[in-house]
């Protein structure tokens, strides 16, 4: 079985060494880059199953590196590493295209759990054999798992990776009322320690893109419970 490969992009040598030892012990193949320029070259010349990306980097910032990666690659999972810890900073980082976000200092067990969770999500979105003509649908909304295309009517809709994962989960559970904890576990892959506001934030992001400019809303709030996506009637 081929080992999954992880690119560590971090400029603190102690953290790099810790991550390298722990991840190799867990069975991953590791690549390293300690500044943004080298990281961009490593990304372009290598094949990575996941990237651990520090925000503060010399040469090229982690945010700018993420923008360049996401300009032509929406599939490679990225987990951001940063010293910032507010909910607003988490949401901003995820909205730039990261799949997850962890603050320093972190417990290695938590990071390993998040890596496993992100990698579990990847096959569902990128490896499943789905014909290009096979779509998940709700009314005139369509999502193709393989190509990651999303349309509503004649309109193409651009989603961030996390918005895509959320919509995919809602579509796979169409007409089922989902509470916030269920959504957090399925889409983020770990518990936000009771901080379920991120679900509400991303539901609002999705609504702006797939509901607000259309006649009939598809995402509905069930007060006191959560959310449901269902066909228009």
Secondary structure, 3 states (H helix, E strand, C coil): CCCCEEEEECCCHHHHHHHHHHHHHCCCEEEEECCHHHHHHHHHHCCCCEEEEECCCCCCCHHHHHHHHHHHCCCCEEEEEECCCCHHHHHHHHHCCCCEEEECCCCHHHHHHHHHHHHHHHHHHHHCCCCCCCCEEECCEEECCCCCCEEECCEECCCCHHHHHHHHHHHHCCCCCEEHHHHHHHHHCCCCCCCCHHHHHHHHHHHHHHCCCCCCCCEEEECCCEEEECCCC
